[in-house]
Structure formats: structure tokens, C-alpha cells
């Protein structure tokens, strides 16, 4: 099942990716200024890549930001 797209979630991930930063999980500082739901914030703070996908995050952005969570 293809998830619905979440613009605010993808915008937050894009902002982190543009810093050329890789995370295992996001901090409050990373999320400041983004209008995210409580579920989106919790998934970002936990580094829960599966939940982020379910919430509508772009798979490319998930992998780019949370690269340490993916074995190569």
C-alpha cells in the first residue's frame, strides 16, 4: 500500500538532508519550525524509518537522512 504523502514531514527531512547531515534520530533542534504531527515528531525523534514511510515520508529522503540505520 502506498502511503499518503506528508508535505511537512518531507520538508523537514529535506532541510536536514540539505545540511548534509546523517542521523540515527532527530533532535528537537532539527524539528524546530516545522509543523509536524505528534506521530511524525515521535517517528523522527526515534529514527523509526518504517513509521516515517507509513506516515508518507519519501523513501529517498528517509535513506539519505537516516543512512546510519541502513547496513550497506
N, C-alpha and C positions, 0 to 999 in steps of 0.2 A: 504494500500500500504506500503510495506516495504521500508524504506529509504536506500539510498546508505550509506555505512559506510565511515566515515571520520577518517582516522588514526590519523592525527594531533589533531583533536578535542578529540578523546578518549584518546590520550596520555596526553593531558593537564588535562583532568578530572582524569585520573589515578594518575598523580603527586599530584593533590590536595587531592585525596582520601587517598593516602599513608601518608599524613601529619595528617591523622585522623581529618581533618577539615571539618566543615559543613558550608555552605554558603547560604545566601539568594541571593547573586550576587557575581561575581568575581571582583577583583581589577586588575589594570594594573600590579601590582607586581605578581599576580597569573599567568598572561598570558605571562610574560616576558620569552623570549627564545623559545616560541612555534610558529611555522609557521602556523598561523591561518588566514583564510579569514576574510574580514571585517564583513561579516554576522555572522561568528562563534564568533568573538570577541564581536560584539554587543549583541548577544544572551547570552553569558556568563556574560557580564557586567550587563545585565538587569535581569539575572536569569530567562530567558524565557525558561522554561523546554519543552514546546510544540515545540518551534522553534528548540531547540537543538536536539530533537528527529527527526524532519523533516530534519535536516542537517546531520543526521547519527550518533548521539551520542548513546552509549549503554544505554538502559533504566536502567540497574542496576547502572551504574556509575552516571547517572543523579540523581536517587533517593538517592544514597549514599552521593553525594556532596551537593545536594540541599534539604536535609531532612527537614529543617525548612519550606519549601514551600509545604510540603505534610502533611495534617492533619492525625493524627493516631487515 
